[in-house]
């Protein structure tokens, strides 16, 4: 049995040198990090689109359908202003986060998204 040569993946893995091991680990870490970062950028982009759409939809003041209109005394201007302003702040903050995430992704992984 001592004269038998074992050439399976397990033995080959044990025979790898430090350089090969470090390279394999680096590739594994880089791949999972790149995928996660890409997902982060994509999620921010989707959130931004939804927020912009929600802000535009808030301008539709028809209470039930496209043919009806809200009665003036039912409209709460303060509530509308506060909500619209907060939405604008949230959109701006998300735009900043999205732009920063895209720039960092390009810097870290050398490609644009």
C-alpha positions, 0 to 999 in steps of 0.5 A, spaced: 500 500 500 505 504 501 507 504 493 500 506 491 500 513 488 494 517 490 492 522 485 485 525 488 483 532 489 484 531 496 492 529 495 493 535 490 490 540 495 494 538 500 500 538 496 499 546 494 504 551 496 502 557 500 502 561 494 497 557 490 493 557 497 493 564 498 491 565 491 485 561 491 483 564 498 484 571 494 480 569 488 474 566 493 474 573 497 474 577 491 468 574 488 464 573 493 465 581 495 464 583 488 458 580 488 455 583 494 458 590 492 454 589 485 448 587 489 448 593 494 449 598 488 443 594 484 439 595 490 440 602 491 438 603 484 432 600 485 430 603 491 432 610 488 427 608 482 421 606 487 422 613 491 422 617 485 416 614 482 412 614 489 414 622 489 411 623 482 405 618 484 404 623 490 402 628 485 396 624 483 391 628 488 385 624 485 382 620 491 379 614 487 380 614 480 383 619 474 376 622 473 375 625 480 378 630 484 380 632 491 375 637 494 380 643 496 378 643 503 380 636 504 387 637 502 392 638 508 397 642 505 402 642 511 402 634 511 403 634 503 409 639 504 412 635 509 411 628 506 414 631 499 420 635 503 421 628 506 421 624 500 426 629 497 431 628 502 430 621 502 431 621 495 437 625 495 440 621 501 439 615 496 442 618 490 449 620 494 449 613 497 448 610 490 453 614 487 458 613 492 457 605 492 458 606 484 464 609 485 467 605 490 465 599 486 469 601 480 475 603 484 475 596 488 473 592 482 475 596 476 469 596 472 463 600 471 456 598 473 
